[in-house]
């Protein structure tokens, strides 16, 4: 995998991958992002809760890809970057 999404990449870089309560707590900030993009973000990130404004996911997503470590950090993901 070399890109997050050819179609929704711009939006994914804007919002990253988060649990549903993250978006619900700041709905106004994300309301311009298509619902399908937000849904994809929460399906990848999984369940969790917000605790005093801190996102507490139940799972951690790690990518093994050609997506840079910097981009994975920006997307709120962990990386194990493949080098070829």
C-alpha positions in Angstrom: 0.0 0.0 0.0 1.5 3.3 -1.1 -1.4 5.7 -0.5 -4.2 6.0 2.0 -6.9 6.5 -0.6 -6.9 7.8 -4.1 -10.5 9.1 -3.7 -10.6 10.2 -0.1 -7.0 10.7 0.8 -7.3 14.5 1.2 -10.1 14.1 3.7 -8.4 11.3 5.5 -5.3 13.4 6.0 -7.5 16.2 7.3 -9.3 14.1 9.9 -7.1 11.0 10.5 -8.3 7.8 12.0 -10.2 8.0 15.2 -12.9 6.4 17.4 -16.5 7.5 17.0 -16.6 9.5 20.2 -13.7 11.6 19.0 -15.9 12.9 16.1 -19.1 13.1 18.2 -17.4 15.3 20.8 -16.4 17.9 18.1 -19.1 17.4 15.5 -19.0 21.0 14.2 -15.3 20.7 13.4 -15.9 17.7 11.2 -19.4 18.2 9.8 -18.0 19.3 6.3 -16.3 15.9 5.9 -18.5 13.3 4.1 -20.2 10.8 6.4 -18.7 7.9 4.5 -15.2 9.2 5.1 -15.9 9.6 8.9 -17.4 6.1 8.9 -14.3 4.6 7.3 -12.1 6.4 9.8 -14.0 4.9 12.8 -14.3 1.4 11.3 -10.5 1.3 10.8 -9.7 2.7 14.2 -12.2 0.6 16.1 -14.1 1.2 19.4 -13.0 3.2 22.4 -13.9 6.1 24.6 -12.9 9.7 25.4 -11.5 10.4 28.8 -11.1 14.0 29.8 -10.6 14.9 26.1 -8.1 12.1 25.6 -8.9 9.5 22.9 -8.6 6.0 24.4 -9.0 3.4 21.6 -9.5 -0.3 22.4 -7.2 -1.3 19.6 -4.2 0.1 17.9 -3.8 -0.1 14.2 -0.4 -0.7 12.8 0.3 -0.4 9.0 3.1 -2.3 7.2 3.2 -0.2 4.1 5.1 2.2 2.0 3.2 5.1 3.6 5.8 7.2 5.5 6.0 7.1 9.2 5.3 10.9 9.2 2.1 10.3 7.3 1.0 7.5 9.6 1.6 9.7 12.6 -0.5 12.5 10.9 -3.2 9.9 10.3 -3.1 8.8 13.9 -1.8 5.3 13.0 1.3 3.4 14.0 3.7 2.3 11.2 6.0 -0.5 10.4 7.2 0.9 7.1 8.2 -1.6 4.4 11.5 -0.8 2.7 12.1 -2.2 -0.8 
